[in-house]
């Protein structure tokens, strides 16, 4: 384990992937300072994210970042992201809430991560 990983914020990671959810949530990747947990800021409201199994924190370009199960960049802290999933209880998302919230936004699927690349009008 790299020494700098000891200072990275935590992710709430599902034990198994959420299914059958198709809500969309957009916001800024941030850290809840009281719990050192990555959250989504939407209209100044902190939403705890239950990331798919295998997601982890890393550093990209000197900034803490969420990485997918393949080690690819999902987003850096401060990035605006779009996520697909749904609001459920931590139990339904197969997680323990790090922030103590009664609802988390569980990202659906094994990779059901954000729709990063938005299609251009030409590809429709």
Buried (B, 14 or more C-beta within 10 A) or exposed (E): EEEEEEEBBBBBBBEEBBEEBEEEBEBBBBBBEEBEBBBBBEEEEBBBBBBBEBBBBBBBEEEBBBBBBEEEBBBBBEBEBBBBBBBBEBEBBBBEBBBEBEBBBBBBBBBBBBEEEEEEEEEE
